[in-house]
Amino acid sequence: MLPRHVQRLGRDWITHWNGSQILALNSPVPSCVRWAGHCPPWASFPLPLPADFSANWRFHPFFGPWRQFQTSNWHLDNYTQSCCFHLPNPTMKSEGEEPLTKKRRLSGQDDTSAPEQETNLSNQKEVSCLSVEQNEEKHGSRKGTIKRHWEYFCQQSKTMKIAKNKGSDQSSTGSEAAFDFTVMSYNILSQNLLEDNSHLYKHCRQRLLFWTYRFPNILQEIKELDADVLCLQEVQEDHYRAEIKSSLESLGYHCEYKMRTGRKPDGCAICFKTSKFSLISSNPVEFFRRDIPLLDRDNVGLVLLLQPRFHCKANAAICIANTHLLYNPRRGDIKLTQLAMLLAEIASVAPQKDGSFCPIIICGDFNSVPGSPLYRFIKEGKLNYEGLAIGKVSGQEQFPRGQRILSIPIWPKKLGISQNCVYEIKQQQKEENAGEKLEAAKQDNTQEIVIASEKLSSKLRHHFKLSSVYSHYFPDTGIPEVTTCHSRSAVTVDYIFYSAANDDTAAQPGAEDSFCGGLKLLGRLALVTEKDLWTVNGLPNEKNSSDHLPLLAEFRLIER
């Protein structure tokens, strides 16, 4: 048995015998000196021991007292001029190495030829004694890139995109009557959150998780996708101030940022190209309310009103919202309240002079899966939550542990937001503008509205007709699309919702246009399946440095 201080060296420490005592780290291992009992059966060492080998050879002093080494049970299997001293330790893994069972699961292959390998300790030792080159070959299949293609909903969009890729001017390709732009939603994974939840990234090599490795990859993705509007989540404040903001500004973006209100130093950012938009207003939304116990979480949102610079009416505007809702699967009451607060802010920002809403795009990490009550509320504009279990709101857990029923109403009246997800003051002003003439009649009408709202308090509504850019399932197979993937789950929680124009063939049924014009979906960057992601060892990996995938869509502004 080796002394403990020798075992700590691990199997990757090797000592070359060149006639001098030279130490090296992670060197190639063509043949090895091995401790007795650790020589795998596949190893063969036909060469004889060189005659000039000195029996008086000694370890470097840090190997410990020589007398302890002399009493250890060791022998020489073979020695050549290029061979090395190797200390295999099957319980210690090299950086990024994973158990054999996980390697099979990630690669999607079942090895039926040698089932004993999962339980046979000696065979596990063989795997642990592979050379660096052999390990790299086994990991080589994970170094690929995720293949994502562009899906077109309009032939004209495809033609224009090809022309753009060739470097031609978009304004000279017959697009003077339309305003086309792209929007990205991307949770870039805060470094603090990564380190606080390291158990989610056990499948990753350690070096891939350093911010110094991740940020260049994220920035390169943003450069390549070249979106006109970026909606970023989990943007760490110190990284934003130090390098993210300046890097994006050098690419032609103007950045607006809202940090979370609590101790977590990350937040949401919306960045837009100044060559395509000008800023009308920036409206941060804080979901934390000190005087309301329900709202004790520090999530935030950000709502921007942008004006297109080309080929649009002088009063044309687009509302862009970005948020990251609470993760906790068992607090659907908080999620719905946070969403209502975001919708109320949009409703206060997006109205136009004629009373209609300008086109709206809502991006973010909603921590809710497709088909869940929260998702349906966004798309359908209504939700009757009477009798709904609090743990089923987001659909994150198939069998939610908390079965407490949502209270009616969900949030207290002092929040100042109605069940129609608008600020109550704004709602009263709208009623006044609708033709209320007598003050007494106004008060009576207000009392009737309050009574009616109490009777229908289990029904939430909002005024926006929204569609999802993505369909969430592949039409040919029915396999779910995936936007996030780590050691514990692979699901869709990121979305881009938009107010669809009447002639938008990509819009879901029921998303009729009630806005000032609307948006037509021209194309989107296709998502992938969970199986596709595990072929590159999930997320993050060598090419994709977040545990989320970026979502990207191209829109055309349709003016009324």
Secondary structure, DSSP 8 states (H G I E B T S, - for coil): ---HHHHTT-TTEEEEESSSEEEEES---SSEE-BTT---TT----S---TT--TT----GGG--HHHHHTS-B--S---TT-EEE---TTS--TT---HHHHHHHHT----S-GGGGT-HHHHHHHHT--HHHHHHHHGGGGS-----EEES-HHHHHHHHHHHTT--GGGTT-TT-EEEEEEEEE---HHHHHHTGGGGTTS-GGGGSHHHHHHHHHHHHHHH--SEEEEEEEEHHHIIIIIHHHHHHTTEEEEEEE-SSSS-EEEEEEEETTTEEEEEEEEEE---TT-TT-----EEEEEEEEE-SSS-TT--EEEEEEE----TT-HHHHHHHHHHHHHHHHHHSB-TTS-B--EEEEEE-S--TTSHHHHHHHHSEEE-TT-BGGGSS---SS-S---B--SSSS-GGG-B-TTSSBHHHHHHHHHHTT---HHHHHHHHHHHHHHHHHTTTEEE-S--EEES--SB-TTT--B-BSEE-SS-EE--EEEEEEB-TT-TTS-TT----BSSEEEEEEEE--B-HHHHHTTTSSS-SS--SSB--EEEEEEEE--
